[in-house]
Structure formats: C-alpha cells, structure tokens
Amino acid sequence: MNKNEYLLYSQLEKQHWWFRARRKILKEILLEIDNKHNKSVLDVGCGVGINFNMLFGSFNRVDGIDNNPEAIRFSRKINSNRMELMDACSLSKINNKYDLVSFLDVLYHKSIEDYTSVLKNAKKILNQDGYILIADGAFSFLSGGHSEHVHGSRRFTRKQLILNLESLGYEIIISKYWGVLLFFLIFIKRRMLENIFPSNSKSSDVKHTPYLVNFIMYHLVSWERIFFKYFDFPVGSSILILAKKNKGK
C-alpha cells in the first residue's frame, strides 16, 4: 500500500461505512469462538491498527505485524499493542503461539507470491483448536483501478479458498460471500464505467464521504447481516471465512 494510503486509512477506518459494516459482520463471526477473554490474536497486515480494539477488543491479547514502516508508525500512535515490522511470508519465524490468526485484506497483495504457504505457516503458529480468520476480495473480474492503488494481485472465489484451506488441514466453520449490493455496484463501476471513462485518480476507492452518504451506505450494506446466518449468497464483493485447525492434520 502506498504511503498516502496509510494516512487515508488511519483517518477513515473508524467511521467509513465500509469498514464499520464489515467489522460488524466479522464480530458476529467471531461469536463462534468461546472464551475470547483468555485467547490471543495475531493480526497479520495490521495496517494502522484500528482492528486491535474495534474488532478484537474482547480478546486477551492482540499482536500485529505489517511489512510497511509507515503502517507500524501509524499503529504506534494510537495503540500500545505489540507490533513488529514483518512480512506475512515470514510467519515461520514467529515463535509465539496464538488462538487466532487474522488476514484482513492481506492475501490479495502482490508481495505474497504463494498465499497457500502463508496459510500453511499460519497453522504452525496456532494453538491446538486455534482459528484463522480471512476477509478478502472476491472474483477476479471485479479488479480495477482500486486494486492497482493498493497493490492487489489477486481476488478469490469462496470455493477456491475452501479447497486451499481444507487441503492444508483446516476445518471450515463459516464461509460466506459478503457485500451483495457492492458486488453489483463494483461490477458496474469497474467493468463498465472505468472502460468508458478511464480514471486518472491517484487514490483508492475508499475516500471521505459526506455524513448522509456514509449513513445511507452503512445501512444499505448492513441489511444483509439479517440473512447472514441463514442464507448463502452466491455472490459478493468479499469473502469472509473462519476456519479451525484440524487436530488430525
């Protein structure tokens, strides 16, 4: 991610409708984990560290790693959590064990050549019955200018990630597409409008929005949370997965 993107994200992650809506649904997914007050988290690609408290605040300890000094610098301004300058591909160098390892918009990044190796190494630093949490972009045809600005290299399908995780010895607890409305909005923007009207923007799609727009978009995106537990949407802009370390593998 570019240096100016970290400054932007440090200002936006608390209030922007997209981050708020996703945190809300991720918190519901994390309800599957019992006794969080006794458990530890490693947030891989922690960025500016907003999720330390706003998503993982109910856990006993939350550590973070990121491969960009700017991200660590911003994180340390607002957090007292333990953070290290480290690449996601270097998880094998970590000696600590965790009950949850999270990858929130990490596996897509072009700096990760082999994301399955990253997931394999994550399993090695999980405690027995430990979990892995993944949130990442869905469907390669939704790539566009935004992906270039945040150094994105790939997007996934749910089936693809499930097969990868199961082959590595993870048990899938929850796997869902999220962002149905956003799927269609992003498809129109990136596959249609950007082809007709190429953008010269030097920033990502995540920008400051007026209060009313922020309010409306948050509620429009949040509505699908009502059906999240009971219905599998066939499409979405993101994939959310909670998987557990399989004892037998």
C-alpha positions as CSV (number, residue, x, y, z in Angstrom):
1,M,0.0,0.0,0.0
2,N,1.3,3.5,-0.8
3,K,2.3,5.8,2.0
4,N,-0.6,8.2,1.4
5,E,-3.0,5.2,1.6
6,Y,-1.9,4.6,5.2
7,L,-2.6,8.2,6.1
8,L,-6.0,7.9,4.4
9,Y,-6.9,4.7,6.1
10,S,-5.8,6.0,9.5
11,Q,-8.4,8.7,9.2
12,L,-11.2,6.6,7.7
13,E,-11.2,3.1,9.3
14,K,-13.1,4.2,12.4
15,Q,-16.1,5.9,10.6
16,H,-16.2,4.9,7.0
17,W,-19.3,2.9,6.2
18,W,-17.5,0.0,4.5
19,F,-15.1,-0.6,7.4
20,R,-17.9,-0.2,10.0
21,A,-20.2,-2.7,8.2
22,R,-17.5,-5.3,7.7
23,R,-16.4,-5.0,11.4
24,K,-20.0,-5.6,12.4
25,I,-20.3,-8.8,10.4
26,L,-16.9,-10.0,11.5
27,K,-17.8,-9.5,15.1
28,E,-20.7,-11.8,14.6
29,I,-18.5,-14.4,13.0
30,L,-16.1,-14.2,16.0
31,L,-19.0,-15.2,18.3
32,E,-18.2,-18.7,17.2
33,I,-15.1,-18.5,19.4
34,D,-15.7,-19.2,23.1
35,N,-13.7,-17.7,26.0
36,K,-12.2,-14.9,23.9
37,H,-11.0,-13.2,27.1
38,N,-8.5,-16.0,27.5
39,K,-7.3,-16.1,23.9
40,S,-4.7,-14.3,21.8
41,V,-4.7,-12.9,18.3
42,L,-2.1,-12.2,15.7
43,D,-3.4,-9.6,13.2
44,V,-1.3,-10.2,10.0
45,G,-1.0,-7.0,8.0
46,C,-2.4,-5.0,10.9
47,G,-2.1,-1.7,9.0
48,V,-2.9,1.3,11.2
49,G,-4.1,-1.0,14.0
50,I,-7.8,0.1,14.2
51,N,-8.9,-3.5,14.5
52,F,-6.9,-4.1,17.6
53,N,-9.6,-2.6,19.8
54,M,-12.6,-2.2,17.5
55,L,-12.7,-5.8,16.3
56,F,-10.5,-7.8,18.6
57,G,-11.1,-5.8,21.8
58,S,-12.7,-8.8,23.6
59,F,-9.6,-11.0,23.3
60,N,-7.0,-11.1,26.0
61,R,-4.0,-10.1,23.8
62,V,-3.7,-8.8,20.3
63,D,-0.4,-8.6,18.5
64,G,0.2,-7.3,15.0
65,I,2.7,-7.5,12.1
66,D,3.0,-5.4,9.0
67,N,5.6,-5.1,6.3
68,N,5.5,-1.3,6.0
69,P,7.3,1.0,8.5
70,E,4.6,3.6,7.8
71,A,1.9,1.3,9.0
72,I,3.8,0.5,12.2
73,R,4.4,4.2,12.8
74,F,0.7,5.0,12.5
75,S,-0.2,2.0,14.6
76,R,2.1,3.0,17.5
77,K,0.5,6.4,17.5
78,I,-2.9,5.0,18.5
79,N,-2.1,1.6,20.1
80,S,0.1,0.1,22.8
81,N,-0.2,-3.4,21.4
82,R,2.9,-5.4,20.5
83,M,3.7,-4.8,16.8
84,E,6.6,-6.0,14.6
85,L,7.8,-5.0,11.2
86,M,7.4,-8.3,9.4
87,D,6.1,-9.7,6.1
88,A,3.2,-12.1,6.0
89,C,5.5,-14.5,4.2
90,S,7.8,-14.7,7.4
91,L,5.3,-16.3,9.8
92,S,7.6,-19.3,10.1
93,K,10.0,-17.0,12.0
94,I,7.4,-16.4,14.8
95,N,8.0,-18.3,18.0
96,N,4.8,-17.4,19.8
97,K,1.6,-19.4,19.5
98,Y,-1.9,-17.8,19.0
99,D,-5.5,-18.8,19.3
100,L,-6.5,-16.8,16.2
101,V,-4.5,-15.5,13.2
102,S,-6.3,-13.0,11.1
103,F,-5.8,-12.0,7.4
104,L,-7.9,-9.0,6.7
105,D,-7.3,-7.8,3.1
106,V,-3.8,-9.4,3.1
107,L,-3.7,-12.5,0.9
108,Y,-4.6,-10.5,-2.2
109,H,-1.4,-8.5,-2.0
110,K,1.2,-8.7,-4.8
111,S,4.1,-9.1,-2.2
112,I,2.7,-12.6,-1.4
113,E,3.7,-14.9,-4.2
114,D,2.4,-18.1,-2.6
115,Y,-0.5,-17.4,-0.3
116,T,-1.0,-21.1,0.4
117,S,2.4,-21.2,2.0
118,V,1.3,-18.3,4.2
119,L,-1.8,-20.2,5.3
120,K,0.3,-23.3,6.0
121,N,2.7,-21.3,8.2
122,A,-0.2,-19.7,10.0
123,K,-1.3,-23.1,11.0
124,K,2.1,-23.8,12.6
125,I,1.7,-20.8,15.0
126,L,-1.8,-21.7,16.0
127,N,-2.5,-23.3,19.4
128,Q,-4.5,-26.5,19.4
129,D,-8.1,-25.7,18.3
130,G,-6.8,-22.4,17.0
131,Y,-8.7,-20.4,14.3
132,I,-7.9,-18.5,11.2
133,L,-10.0,-15.5,10.0
134,I,-9.9,-14.4,6.4
135,A,-11.5,-11.4,4.7
136,D,-10.5,-10.7,1.1
137,G,-11.8,-9.6,-2.2
138,A,-14.0,-11.9,-4.3
139,F,-13.9,-12.5,-8.1
140,S,-11.0,-11.5,-10.3
141,F,-13.3,-9.7,-12.7
142,L,-14.0,-7.1,-10.0
143,S,-10.4,-5.9,-10.2
144,G,-9.9,-2.4,-11.3
145,G,-8.0,0.8,-10.6
146,H,-8.5,0.4,-6.8
147,S,-6.6,-2.9,-6.9
148,E,-3.6,-1.2,-8.5
149,H,-3.5,1.6,-5.9
150,V,-3.5,-0.9,-3.0
151,H,-1.0,-3.2,-4.8
152,G,-3.6,-6.0,-5.3
153,S,-2.5,-9.1,-7.3
154,R,-5.5,-11.4,-7.0
155,R,-9.1,-11.9,-5.9
156,F,-10.6,-15.2,-4.9
157,T,-13.7,-17.4,-5.1
158,R,-15.1,-19.0,-2.0
159,K,-14.7,-22.5,-3.4
160,Q,-11.0,-21.8,-4.2
161,L,-10.2,-20.7,-0.6
162,I,-12.2,-23.5,0.9
163,L,-10.3,-26.1,-1.1
164,N,-7.0,-24.4,-0.2
165,L,-7.7,-24.4,3.5
166,E,-9.1,-27.9,3.6
167,S,-6.0,-29.3,1.8
168,L,-3.8,-27.7,4.5
169,G,-5.8,-29.3,7.3
170,Y,-8.3,-26.6,8.3
171,E,-11.9,-27.3,9.1
172,I,-14.2,-24.6,7.7
173,I,-16.5,-23.1,10.4
174,I,-18.0,-20.3,8.4
175,S,-17.6,-19.3,4.7
176,K,-19.7,-16.6,3.1
177,Y,-19.8,-14.1,0.4
178,W,-20.4,-10.6,1.8
179,G,-21.4,-7.4,0.0
180,V,-24.1,-8.4,-2.4
181,L,-25.1,-4.8,-3.2
182,L,-21.5,-3.8,-3.5
183,F,-20.9,-6.7,-5.9
184,F,-23.2,-5.1,-8.5
185,L,-22.0,-1.5,-7.8
186,I,-18.4,-2.5,-8.2
187,F,-19.1,-4.6,-11.3
188,I,-20.8,-1.6,-13.0
189,K,-18.0,0.8,-12.0
190,R,-15.0,-1.3,-12.8
191,R,-16.2,-3.4,-15.7
192,M,-18.4,-0.8,-17.4
193,L,-17.8,2.8,-16.3
194,E,-14.0,2.5,-16.0
195,N,-13.8,1.1,-19.5
196,I,-15.8,4.0,-20.9
197,F,-14.4,6.7,-18.7
198,P,-10.8,5.7,-17.6
199,S,-9.9,7.2,-14.3
200,N,-6.7,9.2,-13.6
201,S,-7.3,9.1,-9.9
202,K,-4.2,8.5,-7.8
203,S,-6.0,7.2,-4.8
204,S,-8.2,4.1,-4.0
205,D,-12.0,3.9,-4.0
206,V,-12.0,4.4,-0.2
207,K,-12.5,8.1,0.4
208,H,-14.1,10.5,2.8
209,T,-17.8,10.6,2.3
210,P,-20.4,13.2,3.5
211,Y,-22.2,12.2,6.7
212,L,-25.5,11.5,5.0
213,V,-23.9,9.3,2.3
214,N,-21.9,7.5,4.9
215,F,-25.1,6.9,7.0
216,I,-27.1,5.6,4.0
217,M,-24.4,3.4,2.6
218,Y,-23.7,1.8,6.0
219,H,-27.3,0.8,6.4
220,L,-27.7,-0.3,2.8
221,V,-24.7,-2.6,3.2
222,S,-25.6,-3.8,6.7
223,W,-29.0,-5.1,5.8
224,E,-27.7,-8.4,4.6
225,R,-26.4,-9.2,8.1
226,I,-30.0,-10.1,8.9
227,F,-29.8,-13.1,6.4
228,F,-26.1,-13.9,7.0
229,K,-26.6,-16.8,9.4
230,Y,-29.4,-18.4,7.4
231,F,-28.6,-17.8,3.7
232,D,-25.6,-18.2,1.5
233,F,-25.5,-15.5,-1.1
234,P,-24.0,-16.8,-4.4
235,V,-22.0,-13.5,-5.0
236,G,-20.5,-10.7,-3.0
237,S,-17.6,-8.2,-3.2
238,S,-15.8,-10.0,-0.4
239,I,-15.2,-13.5,1.1
240,L,-15.3,-14.0,4.9
241,I,-14.0,-17.3,6.3
242,L,-13.5,-18.6,9.8
243,A,-11.6,-21.9,9.9
244,K,-10.2,-24.1,12.6
245,K,-7.0,-26.0,12.9
246,N,-7.8,-29.6,12.3
247,K,-6.4,-31.8,15.1
248,G,-5.8,-34.7,12.7
249,K,-3.6,-32.9,10.2
